[in-house]
């Protein structure tokens, strides 16, 4: 007697569940022990999975951190009645994201690692920066170099403050940054 067909199911957790667990563990670990000490071993242990599971998805710590940041940031809000509202909202959004536990430190750490790692720079550029750059170019009608400069000024300023103080930029300083960017 033939057995009834059962739906095919891959073993283990669903991919989205593993990704979410690893991303949460990544940010938590970076927040608790810092970027340098947030090893793939520690992140895997915090997520309750084998490090081989992490390495099957992300071949390096930099690739993992970049994927985690892409997930954490999500799409940039580019809504507003005019250019000033759009820019203001985008700057306040990235400032808030960088201020979330683990995100600023993860971003600064992977960015620093990329200085001496061309492959990681490529991953950061194509997976993290380019989607936001393209969205801003399209929405603002600005050329690539102008949008890259905007990203450099805003994100560089926010990460510099985080690196120098260990704290995200306070609201009054974010307001001043917005005013400076809008003026120019």
C-alpha positions in Angstrom: 0.0 0.0 0.0 1.6 3.4 -1.0 2.2 6.0 1.7 0.5 9.3 1.3 2.7 12.1 0.0 4.0 14.5 2.6 5.1 18.0 1.7 8.8 18.3 1.3 10.4 20.1 4.2 14.0 21.0 4.7 15.5 20.0 8.0 16.2 22.6 10.7 14.7 25.9 11.4 13.1 28.0 8.7 15.7 30.3 7.2 13.9 33.5 8.2 13.8 32.2 11.8 17.5 31.5 11.8 18.3 34.9 10.2 16.2 36.7 12.8 17.8 34.8 15.7 21.3 35.5 14.4 20.7 39.2 13.7 19.2 39.7 17.2 22.1 37.8 18.8 24.6 39.8 16.7 23.3 43.2 17.8 22.9 42.0 21.4 26.5 40.6 21.4 28.0 43.8 19.8 26.1 45.9 22.4 27.3 43.8 25.3 30.9 43.1 24.5 31.8 45.5 21.6 32.4 44.9 18.0 35.9 43.5 18.4 34.9 40.9 20.9 31.7 39.9 19.0 33.1 36.9 17.3 31.1 34.5 15.1 31.5 31.9 17.9 30.0 34.2 20.5 27.2 35.3 18.1 26.3 31.7 17.2 26.3 30.7 20.9 24.0 33.6 21.7 21.7 32.6 18.9 21.7 29.0 20.1 23.0 27.6 16.8 26.2 26.1 15.5 28.8 28.5 14.0 28.8 26.4 10.9 25.1 27.5 10.4 26.3 31.1 10.5 29.2 30.5 8.1 26.9 28.7 5.6 24.9 31.9 5.3 27.6 34.6 5.8 31.2 33.6 4.9 32.8 36.3 7.2 32.0 38.4 10.2 31.9 41.4 8.0 29.3 39.8 5.7 27.2 38.8 8.7 27.4 42.3 10.2 26.5 43.9 6.9 23.5 41.6 6.5 22.4 42.4 10.0 22.6 46.1 9.4 20.7 45.9 6.2 18.0 44.0 8.1 18.1 46.5 11.0 17.9 49.6 8.9 15.2 48.4 6.5 14.0 50.9 3.9 14.8 54.6 4.3 11.7 56.7 4.8 11.6 59.1 2.0 8.3 60.7 2.6 7.6 64.4 2.8 5.8 67.3 1.2 9.1 68.7 -0.1 12.8 68.2 -0.3 13.5 69.7 3.2 11.0 67.3 4.8 12.4 64.3 3.0 16.0 65.2 3.9 15.1 66.0 7.5 13.2 62.7 8.0 16.0 60.7 6.4 18.7 62.3 8.6 16.6 61.8 11.8 15.9 58.2 10.8 19.6 57.3 10.3 20.5 59.1 13.5 17.9 57.1 15.4 19.0 53.8 13.8 22.6 54.4 14.7 21.5 55.2 18.2 19.8 51.8 18.7 21.7 49.3 20.9 24.4 47.5 18.9 23.8 49.2 15.6 26.2 52.1 15.8 29.0 50.0 17.2 28.3 47.3 14.5 28.3 49.9 11.8 31.4 51.6 13.0 33.3 48.3 13.5 32.5 46.9 10.1 33.3 50.2 8.5 36.7 50.3 10.2 37.4 46.7 9.1 36.5 47.6 5.5 39.3 50.2 5.4 41.9 47.4 5.0 39.6 44.9 3.3 38.6 45.6 -0.3 36.2 42.6 -0.4 34.3 43.9 2.7 34.2 47.4 1.2 32.5 45.9 -1.9 30.0 44.1 0.3 29.3 47.3 2.3 29.0 49.4 -0.9 26.7 47.1 -2.8 24.5 45.7 0.0 24.3 48.6 2.4 25.1 51.9 0.8 23.9 51.4 -2.8 20.2 50.8 -2.0 20.0 53.9 0.1 22.1 56.0 -2.4 19.9 54.9 -5.3 16.7 55.7 -3.4 18.0 59.1 -2.4 19.2 59.8 -6.0 15.8 58.9 -7.3 13.8 60.9 -4.7 16.0 64.0 -4.7 17.0 64.0 -8.4 20.6 64.5 -7.4 23.7 62.9 -9.1 25.5 60.0 -7.5 28.5 62.0 -6.3 26.3 64.6 -4.6 24.3 61.9 -2.8 27.5 60.0 -1.8 28.7 63.3 -0.3 25.5 63.7 1.6 25.8 60.2 3.0 29.4 60.8 3.9 28.6 64.0 5.8 25.6 62.7 7.7 26.7 59.1 8.5 30.3 60.1 9.0 29.3 62.8 11.5 26.9 60.4 13.4 29.5 57.6 13.6 32.3 60.0 14.6 30.1 61.3 17.5 29.4 57.7 18.5 33.1 56.8 18.3 34.2 59.8 20.3 31.6 59.7 23.1 30.3 56.2 23.0 26.8 57.7 22.8 24.5 58.5 19.9 24.1 62.2 18.9 21.6 64.0 21.1 18.4 65.4 19.5 19.6 69.0 19.7 22.8 68.1 17.7 20.8 66.1 15.2 18.6 69.2 14.8 21.8 71.3 14.1 23.0 68.7 11.6 19.7 68.8 9.8 19.8 72.6 9.7 23.4 72.5 8.3 22.6 70.0 5.6 19.5 71.8 4.6 21.3 75.1 4.3 23.8 73.6 1.9 
